[in-house]
Amino acid sequence: MVLIPATRVDRPVFHLVLIKPTHYGDDGYPIRWFRAAIPSNTLACLNSLAEDARQRQVLGPGIEIRLHTFDETNRRVDPRRIIRAIRRAGGRALVGMVGVQSNQFPRAMDLARPFRAAGLPVCIGGFHVSGCIAMLPAAPPEMVEARALGISFFAGEAEGGRLDAVLRDAWNGALQPIYNYMNDLPTIEAEPLPILPRRHIRRIAHSFSSFDLGRGCPYQCSFCTIINVQGRKSRFRTPDDLERAIRANYAQGIRRFFITDDNFARNRNWEALFDRMIRLRRQDGIRLNLMIQVDTLCHRIPNFIEKAAQAGVRRVFIGLENINPDNLIGAKKHQNKITDYRVMLQKWREHGMITYAGYITGFPSDTKQSILRDIEIIKRELPLDLLELFYLTPLPGSEDHLNLWRDHTWMDPDLNKYDLSHRVTHHPRMADREWEETYRAAWESFYSYDHIRTILRRAAANPNGRPRTIVIALVWFKLAVLFEGVHPLESGAFRRRARRERRPELPRESRLSFYPRRAAEIAGKARDYWRVWRRMQAILKEVLNAPDRATYTDLSIQPPADDEFDRLDLYQLTSGGTAALARKRRDDRLRAKVG
């Protein structure tokens, strides 16, 4: 449904259309769901900044700004309908493609073309534009093509009055080719907070909303774009900002939040922020359910995990990335210490957290055998609930991409594949097909029914565990990979397709082929989903009713032992592991001498 009213008014009108594009699936249709998995925090940021600009009348008194927001992961975007509605209502307009990542750039361009053909100004912002401008000496072909169509670019962040300038230029018909703020990242303290109307949040599974409390990261990981787009100098919001965001969302009935900071543990205000959340929960009765992202060293920060639990954190994503230190060092992820992994995960587990971890396959020294061996080590020795697997991907805006670009190394020209779940480069030790088979085999191994049973047994044995909640997440992940063919992070509930929306490079299906096939697909998936759900519920029932439920233990959840470093494969099966263990023992001896 298009929200742009068709009623023409006497006073001047400016339409600001903000679209968060999705990207295409392997079948060529946009990936869109009845309920998407996660909200777009960038869309929330731009929505709030635009609302603030409207209230301040940045275009002048008497000029009405009409704001229209679309998240294409859970809502169909039809440029033709939007164009007709704008023309019926009258006035001027700007179409903004917001938060566009590399894999979403082709879809953003396909959405932008009809707007440009209709004479409407279009501006594209997000990590792809910002990353390319920050790292490449020349514009890549897709940006050259966009410029030829008259599309403008916005690089950087829109706080600090930057959006105001774009709106004024668009109103005056003088939109600039590029707005480049990459060397002038703004403070975010006291800026409008990321908030989406409830009509957007109800399209997200479990009614999750999001906000950020900090931007930037001090680390130097070579595969990361954040350090080159948001900078290595961290910027923060205040506890007062946090409280305003929570209260504004809570007034809409929203209490589940994903705090999108890439690493909340490096936010210097973390304790004051947690304390404010704790106060809101205890004194004001505001029930919070939070998910945060942290690094593998957060457990060393005194009281961090304890206060996270008190604040309402229930899920935590950890950038584990790999268990081979040689791979981590090669990617400049020096902060990850595999000798801390078990203690860190066990501490989160003690406080009832559901732990997610990112894991990258395809580092230069990887082989099929080493990757599958390492997955088995993780299953056996680390108390991890959910593993998110990725291909090592040279994302535009990262150091890895720049190095390959400089060396003229082949990278897949189809940006739609740069979603971390498609192979876009060749591997030095694995053939293309072997790497792809290994990636799929790693998913299947971790989410085998036997290992799902083990994960649930660990949760059921934990007095603070939540096996019923974990099983829902496990079902979600297994269905996304097994039947939808997408990464769980971009999955959702009930895939939606429109016959006319197929990627232009692919032929449009006829009604006689599309609709019968679609009906059969829906029926088949419903049957398969039900089969998986029943089996998972049977496993859960078995686990909950097991006579040894409370006394169950395995290697991953056993308390640390003096000899575990000498007997665990995590430290003994790779040269990097034995070297990491030697460094730990050397550091322990030095600390003992100093002590």
N, C-alpha and C positions, 0 to 999 in steps of 0.2 A: 504494500500500500504506500502510495506517495503522500507525504505529509504536506507538500506545498499546496496551499489553498488556491482555488481557482478564481476567487473573488478579486476583482480589480478595485483598487482604492485610489482616492484622489491624491494622497500624499506620496512622495517619492518612496520607492521600495528597493531594497538591495537584498538579493537572495544569496546566502552563503550556504553552499551545498558541500558538506564534508563527507567523504566516502573513504572507508577503510576497505581496500580491495582484498579479495582472497587470491588464491592462485589455482591453476588448473590441475585436476587429477590426471592420472595416466590415461584415462579414457577421453580426455579433452574437455570435460565439463568442469565448471568452477566447483571447487570444494565448498559446499554449503550444507548446513544442517538445520533441522527443526530446532535443536538446541546445540549451540557450540560449546566447546570445552572450556575456553578461557575468554575473558573480555579483552578488548583493545584498550590498553591504558593510554596510548597516544590519542585515540579518538576521545577518550575522557578528558585528557588535558586540553585538546583543542576545543572541545565543547564548552568547557568552563571558561577558557580564555575568550571565546567568542561571546558567550553570555555576558561576561564582564564588559567586553567592548560595546555590546548592545546597550547595557545599562548606563555606560558612560557616554553614550551617543557620540562615538568617535567619528562618525561621518557627518556630524552636525545635527542640531536640533531639527526635528521634523522629518528626518530620514529614518524610515523603519528598516531595521535589519531583521530579516526572517531567516532563522537558522534551521537547517535540515540535515540530520545526521543519519548515516547508513553504515552498518557493519555487514559487509557482504558475506561473512562466514555464517551468518544466521538469517540473512534477509536478501531477497532478490533486488538487484539494482538494475533498472531498465532506463538507460539514458534517454530513449525516445519519449517515455512517459514524463520524465523529469523536464525535458525540454518543452514539451507541450504545456505542462503545468506552469512553467515559468512564463511562457508567452501569454497564456491566458490571464495570469495574475498581473503581468506587466512589470516593469522595472528592470534594473540591471542585476548582474549576477557574477559570482565567482565560484568555480568548481574546484575544490581542493582534494587531492588524493593524499591522504595522511598516513604516516607510519609505514610507507611502502618499503618493504624489504626486497632483497634481490629477487627472490622467487615470486614476488607479487608484481614486479615491474611489468612483465608482459601483459598481465591482466589489466593493470592500471592503464597501460597504453591503449588496449582494446576498448576500455571504457571511455578514455579521453577522446578518441577519434571522432565519435558522433557529436560530442560537445563542441569540439573545435570546428567540425563541419557546419554546425549551427551558428558559429560565430561567438560562442561563449568562451571566456577566458578560463584557462585551466592552469593550475599550479600543482606540481608534484613535490612532496617532501618525504622524509623518512631516511632510514639507514642506508639504502642503496645510493641515493643521491649524495647524502652527506659523506658516506664512506668513500665514494669515488672521487669527490672533490677534495677530500682530506688527503688521499693517498696517491692518486694517479696524476701524472704530469699533464695528461690530456684527457678530454672527455671520451668515454667509450662509445662504440657505435650506437647503442640504444639511446644514449642521451643526445647524440648528434641528431638522430632521427626525430627525437622529441622536439628539439629546438627548431628543426625544419618545419614542424607542424605548428610552431608558435606557442609551444607549451613552456611555461616558466618553471623554474626550480627554486625550492627553498631548502637551504642547507643550514643545519644547526637547530637551535631550539627557539620556540616562539614566544617565550616569556620576555618580560622587560620591555613591552611595547612593540616588539617586532611584528606581531600579528596586526596591530593597529596600522602600521605603515603599509602592509600588504593590502588591507581592506581599503584604505584611502586611495591607493594607486589603482586598484581594480574599479572603485567607484568613479574615478576620474578618467578611466580608460587609458591609464598609463602604467599598466603592470610591467614591471621590469623583467628582463630575461632571467635574471638570477638574483636571489637574495642570499648572500653568503655571510653567515655569522659563525663560521667554524672557528675563527680566531677570537671570538668574543662571546664565550658561553656565559649565559646570565646566571645570576643568583636565583634560587627558587624559593627562598625564604619569603613568606608572606604573599606569595603569588597565588592567583586563583588555583584552587585544588582540583585534581582530577575527579570529576563526578559525571556519571551518566544517568539520564532519567531512568526510572524503573522500567519503562517500556523496552529499554535495551537490555537491562539486567534479566528480565524474565525470559529472554531468549538465550540465556547462558545456563548451562547445567548447574543445578544446585544454587542458582541465583547468586553466583559469585560476582563481586565487583572488585575493583582494584584501585590502588593509588601508589605513588612512589614517595618515599621519604628521603631519598638521596640519589644522586647521579654521579657517574664517574667511578673509576676503579684504579687503585694504585699499582696493580700488577702489570705484567708485560706479556701475557700469553700470546703467542704468535698467531693463533687461529682466531683470536677474538677481535671483533669490530668495535666493541664498546669503548675501549681505551682510546681509539682514534676518532670516534664520533662524539662521545660524551666527555672525553678527556680523562686524564689520569689524576687530576685534582678533583677531589670529591666536593660536592655541594649538597647542602642539606636543608630540609624543612625543620620546623621547630615543633615542640610538643603542642603548642597552641594550634599550629597548622593541622597536626594530626587529629586533635580533638574536634576541630571544625569539620574535617573530612568525615570522621566517624559519625558525628551527630547528624550531619546533613544526609548521609546515607541511611543511618538508622531511622531517621524520620520517614524514609521511603520503605521501611521494613526490611532493609538490607543489613545483614550482620556477618556475612561471610566475605572475607577479603583476601586477595592475593597482593601482598606488598611486593612490588615488582623490582625493587632495588636488586641489582645484580649480585650484591654481597652485603647484606644487612649487617653482618658482623663487623664490617669495616666502617660503619657509620659511627662517628665519634660521639653522637648523641644517643646511641642505642639504649643506654640505661635510663635516661630521662624519658625517652619515648616509651619504653616498656613500662616504666613507673606510671606514666599517664594512662596507658591502657589498663594497667592493674587497678588504678583508682576508678576508672570508668566502670570496670566490671564489678568492683566491690562496693563502691559507694553509690553509684548511679544505677546499678543493676543492668548495665548494657552488656548483653551477652555477645562475645566476639568469638569467631572461629577464623583463624588466620593461617595463611601459608607464607613462608619466607624462603629466601635463597641465601645460602651461607657458604663459606669456604670450609676446608677440612681442618682448620686450626681454631675454629670458634670455641671448641670445648676447653681450650686453654685460657679463655677469658673468664676471670672469676665471676660467677653468678650468671653468666650469659644464658646458659641453657635453663637454669632454674627460673630465671625471670621470664624467659620466653614462654615456659609452660604456664606460669601464673598470668601472663598477659593474654593467653588464649591461643597461642600458636599450637596447632594440631598437626600440621604437615610441614616438612622441611625438605627443600631441594638442595642437594650438596653437589658441588662440582668435583666429583671424584675423578672423572676423565679417563683414568687408566690405573692399573696396579703395577705397571712396569716403570720404575723410576727412570730408565733410559729414555722411554717415550716422553715422560713428563719433562725431563730436562731438555730434550730436543725441541719441545714446544715452548720452552721458557716458562713452564709452570713450576717454578722452583719452590713455591710455597706449599705444594702438596708433599706430605711426608707419609709414605705408606706405613711406616712404623706407628703412626697415630691413628690409622683408619679404624682398627678394631675398638680401641678405647673410645674414640669419638662416637662411633655408631652405637656402642653399648650404652653410652651416657644418654644419647637421645632416646634410645629404647627404654631406659629406666624411667624416663619421664613421659612415656606413653605416646611419643611422636611416631607418625608414619613417615618413614624416610624414603625419599626418592633420590636417585643419583644419576647424573649424566655420565655416559661412558662412550668414548670415541674409539672407533675401529679404523685401521688403515694407516697407523703411523709407519714410517719407513721401514722399521725393523720387524713389523708384524708379518706373520704368516697365518694361513688358515689354522694350522695346528696350534700356534701360540695363542691366537685369539680364543679359540674354543677351550684350550687348556685354562686360560685365565678366567673365562666365564665359569668354569667348574670350580676354580679356586674361590671365586666370589661367592658362589652358591654354598660352598662348604664352610668357608672360614669367616665370612662377613655377614653380620645380622642386618641385611638390607632388605627392605620390603619391596621396592619397585626400582627397576633399572630401565633407564631411557637410553637406547643405543643410537648412535649417530655415525655417519661416515665422516672421516676427516675431510672437511670441505674448505677450499680457499674462498671464503666469502669476500666479495668486494668490500674494501674498507679494512681488511686485515693485512698483517705483515706477510702471511703466507701467500695471499693473492698477489700482493705487490711483487714478491720474489719470483713467483711463477710467471707473472706478466713481463717482468724485466728479462727473464731467461727465455721468453718465447716458448714456454712449455705449454703443451696442449691442455686447455680447459674447455669443457663442453660449452658451446656458444649459447645453448638454450638456458636462459636464466631461470626459467620455470622450475628447473631441476635443483636449484640451489636452496633446498629446504632441509638439508642435512640428512635426508633419508633417501637420496639418490646419489649414485656415484657420478662424479663430474670430472675426475682426473684418472690417469693411469697410476697403478701402483708399481713400485720398483721390484717387488718380490712376488706379487700375485697377478695372475691374468685377470682381466676385467670380470669375466664370468665367475672366476674363483672367489674374488672379493665379494661380489654380489651374493653368491651362494653362502659364503661365510657369514655375511651380515644377517641373512635370513635365518641361518642355522643358530646364530647366537640368540636371536629373539626366541626361537622355538625352544632352545635349551633352557633359558631362564624361566620361560613361562610354560614349561611342561607341567602336566598335572601333578607329577611327583614332587616337583619343587614348590608348586603352589601349596601342596599339602604341608610341606616343611615350613614355608613362610607362615601359614596359619597356625601350625603347632607352636611356633615360637611366640606368636602373638597371644595365643590362648594360655600359654604358660606364664605370661607376664601379668602380674596383678594390675598393671596400668595399660595393658594391651587392648586393642580394639579390633578383634578378628572380624566382626561383622562389617565394620567400615572398610577394612583392608580388602575383604573379598570383593566388594563393589569396585574398588579401584583395580583389582586384578582382572576382574571380568572386563572392565572398560578397556584396559590395555590389550588383553588377549583378543577381544573382538576387533579392535582397531587394526591390529597387525594381521590377524588371521583372515578376516572377511572383508574389511574395508580397504586394505592395502595402503593405509596411510599411517603416519606416525601418530601415536596417541595424543600428542600435544595439539595436533590439528584435526582431531577427530571430533565427534559429537554424537547426538542422538538423532537417528533417522536421516540418512543422506537424501538431499533434494536435488533434482536435476530438471532443467528446462531444455527442451529439444533444440530451441533456436540459439542457445547460449554456447554452443560448442566452439572450441578454439578455432579461429579462422583458418589455420593451416590444415585442419582436418575436415573431411566432408560432412555436411549436415545429413543426419539420418532421416529417412522417410518416416512418416507416421506409422506405416505398416510394420516397420522393423523396430522403431524406438519404443512404442507403447507396449506391445506384447512382451518384448524383452525386459522392459522396466517392470512390468507386472510380475513376470516370472522371477526376476531378481529380488523383488520385495518379498515375495512368498518364500523363496529359497532362503533368504537371509533370516526371515522370521523363524523358520524351522531350525536353522543352524544356531541362531541366537538362543532359542529356547533349549536346544540340546546342551549347549555350553553352560547356560545358566543352571539347568537342572543338575548337571554334573558338579558344578562348583558348589551349589547348595548342599549336595550330598557329601562332598568333601568337608564342607564347613560343619555339617551336622556330626559327621564322624569325629572331627577334631574336638568339637565342644563336648561330646559325650564320651571321649576316650577316658578310661579309668586312670591313666597316668597323665591326664591333662596338666595338672598343677606341677608335676615333678619332671615333665619332659625337659630334656636338655640335649644340646648337640654342641659340636665344636665351636660354632660361631658365637653362642651365647654363654659359654662357660667363662667364669671369671678369669682375668689374666693370671697366667702361671709363670713361674720363674723360667721354665724351660721352653715356653711356647715359641720363642724366637728361633730356637734350634730345631724345632720339629714341624713348624708350619710351612706349607708350600709357598705361601705368600712371600716369604723371605728367602726360601732356599732354591726355588726352581729357575730363577733368572739371575744373571750377573748383576743387574741393577738392584734386585732385592737383597742380594748378599752385600753389595756395596752400601746400600741404605742402612742395613743392619750394622755394618762396621762403623758407619758415621754416627749412628745413634749411640753405640757403646762408647765410642771415643768422646762424644759430647757428654754422656752420663759420667764418665770418669773425670772430665774437666770440671763439671758442676760439683761433683763430690769433693774434689780438691779445694775448689773455691769455698764450698760450704764448710 
